[in-house]
Amino acid sequence: MRGAGSGVEEVGGGRYTGGLSVASFLKTVTWQRIDTDEGVRTVAPHVVTISQADLMPAHEATAAKRLERLPRD
């Protein structure tokens, strides 16, 4: 049985890809921090909407709670 990546070695791709390294098995994770009230007011409503669409209630609740905690203008 052959997988999707099995042709790399057969067509010489291994010469320019450099083969495998530890980095081949690592997952890159990124995050962002919002430290200002203005940032929360700008981003949190969008997070709520996207979280609802993606069926991620914990993310939705966290964003909604951040909005609730903001001081009233």
C-alpha positions in Angstrom: 0.0 0.0 0.0 1.3 3.5 -0.9 0.5 6.7 0.8 0.3 10.2 -0.6 3.9 11.1 0.5 5.5 8.0 -0.8 6.5 9.5 -4.2 9.0 12.1 -2.8 11.9 9.6 -2.6 11.0 8.0 -5.9 11.1 11.2 -7.9 14.2 12.7 -6.2 12.4 15.0 -3.9 14.4 13.9 -1.0 17.4 15.6 -2.4 15.9 19.1 -2.0 13.6 18.6 1.0 16.5 17.6 3.3 14.7 14.5 4.6 13.2 14.3 8.0 14.1 16.2 11.1 12.6 16.7 14.6 10.8 19.8 13.1 8.9 17.4 10.8 7.1 16.0 13.8 6.5 19.2 15.8 3.2 21.1 15.7 3.3 24.9 15.6 0.9 26.5 18.1 0.3 30.2 18.2 -1.9 32.4 20.3 -2.5 36.1 20.8 -3.0 38.1 23.9 -5.4 41.1 24.1 -4.4 43.3 27.0 -6.6 46.3 26.4 -10.3 47.0 26.9 -10.3 48.4 23.3 -8.9 45.2 22.0 -11.5 43.1 23.8 -14.3 45.3 22.5 -13.0 44.9 19.0 -12.2 41.2 18.9 -14.6 39.5 21.4 -17.8 39.9 19.5 -16.2 38.3 16.4 -14.9 35.4 18.6 -18.4 34.9 20.0 -19.9 34.7 16.4 -17.1 32.4 15.1 -17.3 30.2 18.2 -21.1 29.8 17.7 -20.6 28.8 14.1 -17.8 26.3 15.0 -19.8 24.8 17.9 -17.2 25.8 20.4 -19.3 26.9 23.5 -16.4 27.3 25.9 -14.6 29.8 23.6 -17.9 31.6 23.1 -18.5 31.8 26.9 -15.0 33.1 27.5 -15.3 35.9 25.0 -18.8 36.8 26.3 -17.5 36.9 29.9 -14.7 39.2 28.9 -17.2 41.6 27.3 -19.3 41.5 30.5 -16.4 42.4 32.7 -15.5 45.5 30.7 -16.2 48.8 32.4 -19.2 50.7 31.0 -18.4 53.8 29.0 
